[in-house]
Amino acid sequence: MSDDVTFTIDGQEITAPKGTLIIRAAEQLGIIVPRFCDHPLLDPVGACRQCMVEIEGMPKPMMACTTTVMPDKAVKTHLTSELARKGQEGTLEFLLVNHPLDCPMCDKGGECPLQDQALAHGSNASRFIDQKRRYDKPVAVSSQILLDRERCVLCARCTRFSDQISGDPFIELFERGALEQVAIYEDEPYESYFSGNVIQICPVGALTSTSYRFKSRPFDVVTTPSVCDHCSAGCTLTVQSRRGEIQRQLARTNMAVNEAWNCDKGRFGFGHVTAANRITEPKVRDGDDLVTATWTEVLRRMRAAIGAATEAGPGRVAVLTGSRLADEDAYATSKYARTVLATDDIDHRTRFAPAGEREELAAVVGRDSATYADVERAEVIVVVGLDPEEEVPILHLRLRKAWRNRKARIVVVGPHLGTLADLAWRHVATEPGAEAAGLEALDGRDADGVAAEVAEALREATAPVVLVGERAGAGALTTAASLAETTAGSFAYVPRRAGTRGAIDAGLAAGLLPGGRRLDDADDRAALEEHWGELPAEPGRDLHAILTDAAAGKIDVLHLIGVDPVRDAPSTDLARAALAKVTTVIVQDLARTDTVQGFADIVLPVAARQERAGTATNWEGRRQRFSRAIDGPDLVQEDWEILVQVAAILGKDLGFSDLEALRAEVERVGRRDAAHPFPSFPSVPSDETDGDADDQDDDRLTVVARPLLLDHGTMLTNVPDLMATARPATVVINPTDADRHDIGAGDQVELTGANGTLTLPAQLATDVVPGTVLIPTNSTDEPSGVLADRDGDLRVTLSKVAADAPVEEVA
Amino acid sequence: MDIGLPPAVVTALTFVILGLLVWVLLTRTVLGRGFSVPLRNMLRGNETAQYPEKPRPVAPRFHGRHQLNRYADGLEKCIGCELCAWACPADAIYVQGADNTVEARYSPGERYAEDYQINYNRCILCGLCIEACPTRALTMTHDYEFSADQRSKLVWTKEQLLAEVPPGGEDTPHTDREVRQRGLNYYGGLAVTPPTLHGGRYKPAATAPAAKAGDIVPTGQLPEPDELPPDPATVGGPTRPEPGRDR
């Protein structure tokens, strides 16, 4: 307690830890000192001079946002000090000298700290009679952000955000004196995934959004709390709608998850809800066309198709789900597949999972996961098979915060550094898929070089964190868990998409049951059969097996819930073959995807996240409820509602008919008391390249396909301003490989894989392991899956496209 | 009867007493109060208005239906700020703002009302919207004859509410070029920032895949700089700095 300081503010005594800013201490007493530049998550700067307070013994008023608490001092704010009040009034008058009074025109009007504080603390009249400063306006800082320089009060919140939080130095203060202004570097595009936050923290209307420009006012929007549906970060959002249309989404402060930030994808990426390719009514196939049908008709057709397939024998119906689903949907899907379709052929993944992953996933559920707070506190963070900025952007901000504030050492294990290149302390380079071996070396037993250094750091660190992404190969989760255990740290599985963790919890994978139960565990089976009735006898097939068997004609009905295998599956060729062969493809989705367009026989329209209530589980395992913000199109239904009806028409009862009952059942049935242990693996999968030995002779390179944040995803349609800031699709090549193929940076490179080619501009980077190239999964006209063979094996030969050859358009 | 008073006084007293009696009769008795109404109205003129043939003038500050005013050149005064909608206690006003562009300018400044509706099913003609309007775009006329036989007809749209184009003016949209050449200061006064005449048309995303510094601001045909007197109020030079200039 010796570090605590006791003093008074406006006569009230308060004790605060040493180093607390006066403005924060005053907030605890409910005294709000007016401020513009001060933001609790940014370093203090004292730029706006608005927060003057009088401190006993100080000759002049002091800034409450940069002065720390001092023992036994009497601080007087504007409430009790005439000096402070006059000072604040004067500062506001100065700020308003050059601030245009175009509030009626300005998008910030009505929610503007300058407006509010000028009313509360300013004087009634201005003595300024001259013409105000004017600039050309508005300047587009990026396609999403407009800058009105004359409105700027030079608080430097935006420049500090981009410097301290997002680390994209694109926006700065230029010039001096009265001409000082916010601007961007001349020839550098403002490329940031977090740019929308500067709009939200701007205390005036200097930075406004292009997509929200002149759309509505704070008083006429309906504000609904929600949770972002794009990635597994689980950011809490505020959805604002007007006349049933979403106008904008804002980050909602939640210090445990997204602090006060979110990424541009979450902020601006809601266009898919009203996109032209949204599915708004049930459809059935009639030749090449999809024609509108009634719900009754599609349900009857489903009964006919599923009934025929079930009669034809076991294993002729399979369910694939994407990772868009809410937790309730995932549970309903899990129960629907196991009890109504009596099949365990179900997979939520859009990748061909390595053997043994089922047991690993079962072990993840119910185990304490690392959290954002752990990441923030950690001294060493090991990131495996994950590119946080592209996949889980808010996690990237947290990593950056740990790196900046606590000098956390970030270790990347995998074939490339990706966007962590600026932050990474060490790179434990491994072949793609061999991340487990790289991790294993970090326990320091017989490590050398980089691994030994990392092992040393891990030994010294108090609570290291291991984050394992989806691209980590076989055994990585197990190895990570044991590494976390030996170093007294924590680990987490960090999938990319919003619904993945919920899908694992609900058992949307062959052999996996809700709550981390396993189908091959007798106790688990018995426990669940009590509630669900008889379960399938044997663990079913995963995505690869389902698609392969479907292509071989062994599956009649494929029920796709929120997944587009044509673009998402690791092998486009296999996905197309499978979908073409299956008799009835039932698609339950938001948008007319390639799968719907080309292969769907029955199409069921579903409600988007903003149009319904539900629960989302983020990568930490944190469950957050979201509520309905707008009404969907008339004929859409929630995923679980559809499944309840399909079950009913097939003569089964899922046991719930409203959301409350479903939630209650998830609470009752969907949890297991303790987690399964991780399976034991052969220590290093040594047969990684066996059988491909002959490949060593040829010139083929292994491809690592990782998604970019802004790509051709189904939920990123109808947002042109957002997509204009997407990073360009490139193929990242190690310079040694590039030299071998005579490729220079910027050259168009043709990648020829087993089933197709892609042409991408080359980018050279030494952090990519030689023999490996890095491409985006879904940022090109054709997804990376076209390169793969039917086992998902991605190896390509490179060839430079001559400059005059016609180049395929890449996005 | 002689009561020893001069006859004139007796006469006067007699009238006073009679007057008092009549007053008591007319104001204090039921019958008298009843008769007093026709008696009073017999003395008044004819009050019947020949409506609708000869409607009577209303009071000068009568709250009739609204009107969206224009400047002398025809530009709309309304900037689509929604303050009227905000002020409205009956939630009768709907405004949708939008960007003026270089080719299509409806109002001075960046913003104009793309849609403007007043729902007279709800409007209570209280006039708070008029007080809220920052540009005097919305005023109330003396027109009160706007009843309708369908509720939908009582929702007045922007076309119905907009005032006539004044003589010599043109209907909107105008182009930026025309408006700049007129050189009008629409808001007047020095301490009020006159609205900028740049259309708010930053480059659309499709043509700006990666926004560069200093790029952007209006696309489309702006007047050549030498066509116009320089705007003394603009500081900081052109948006795009001279090449090679160190910022």
Chai-1 contact restraints between the chains, C-beta under 6 A:
chainA,res_idxA,chainB,res_idxB,connection_type,confidence,min_distance_angstrom,max_distance_angstrom,comment,restraint_id
A,P100,B,T193,contact,1.0,0.0,6.0,A-B,restraint_1
A,P104,B,I79,contact,1.0,0.0,6.0,A-B,restraint_2
A,P104,B,C81,contact,1.0,0.0,6.0,A-B,restraint_3
A,P104,B,L83,contact,1.0,0.0,6.0,A-B,restraint_4
A,P104,B,P134,contact,1.0,0.0,6.0,A-B,restraint_5
A,M105,B,I79,contact,1.0,0.0,6.0,A-B,restraint_6
A,M105,B,G109,contact,1.0,0.0,6.0,A-B,restraint_7
A,M105,B,E110,contact,1.0,0.0,6.0,A-B,restraint_8
A,M105,B,R111,contact,1.0,0.0,6.0,A-B,restraint_9
A,I129,B,A191,contact,1.0,0.0,6.0,A-B,restraint_10
A,Q131,B,L190,contact,1.0,0.0,6.0,A-B,restraint_11
A,Q131,B,A233,contact,1.0,0.0,6.0,A-B,restraint_12
A,K132,B,T193,contact,1.0,0.0,6.0,A-B,restraint_13
A,R133,B,V235,contact,1.0,0.0,6.0,A-B,restraint_14
A,R134,B,A233,contact,1.0,0.0,6.0,A-B,restraint_15
A,R134,B,T234,contact,1.0,0.0,6.0,A-B,restraint_16
A,Y135,B,G236,contact,1.0,0.0,6.0,A-B,restraint_17
A,D136,B,V217,contact,1.0,0.0,6.0,A-B,restraint_18
A,D136,B,T239,contact,1.0,0.0,6.0,A-B,restraint_19
A,K137,B,T196,contact,1.0,0.0,6.0,A-B,restraint_20
A,P138,B,Y202,contact,1.0,0.0,6.0,A-B,restraint_21
A,V139,B,I216,contact,1.0,0.0,6.0,A-B,restraint_22
A,V139,B,T239,contact,1.0,0.0,6.0,A-B,restraint_23
A,A140,B,Y202,contact,1.0,0.0,6.0,A-B,restraint_24
A,A140,B,A211,contact,1.0,0.0,6.0,A-B,restraint_25
A,A140,B,I216,contact,1.0,0.0,6.0,A-B,restraint_26
A,S142,B,A211,contact,1.0,0.0,6.0,A-B,restraint_27
A,S143,B,A205,contact,1.0,0.0,6.0,A-B,restraint_28
A,S143,B,A208,contact,1.0,0.0,6.0,A-B,restraint_29
A,S143,B,A211,contact,1.0,0.0,6.0,A-B,restraint_30
A,L146,B,Y202,contact,1.0,0.0,6.0,A-B,restraint_31
A,F174,B,R247,contact,1.0,0.0,6.0,A-B,restraint_32
A,L179,B,G236,contact,1.0,0.0,6.0,A-B,restraint_33
A,I184,B,A213,contact,1.0,0.0,6.0,A-B,restraint_34
A,Y185,B,A213,contact,1.0,0.0,6.0,A-B,restraint_35
A,E186,B,A213,contact,1.0,0.0,6.0,A-B,restraint_36
A,P189,B,A210,contact,1.0,0.0,6.0,A-B,restraint_37
A,P189,B,A211,contact,1.0,0.0,6.0,A-B,restraint_38
A,F214,B,G97,contact,1.0,0.0,6.0,A-B,restraint_39
A,F214,B,A98,contact,1.0,0.0,6.0,A-B,restraint_40
A,F214,B,R111,contact,1.0,0.0,6.0,A-B,restraint_41
A,R217,B,E82,contact,1.0,0.0,6.0,A-B,restraint_42
A,F219,B,W86,contact,1.0,0.0,6.0,A-B,restraint_43
A,P720,B,A205,contact,1.0,0.0,6.0,A-B,restraint_44
A,D721,B,A205,contact,1.0,0.0,6.0,A-B,restraint_45
A,A724,B,A205,contact,1.0,0.0,6.0,A-B,restraint_46
A,A724,B,P209,contact,1.0,0.0,6.0,A-B,restraint_47
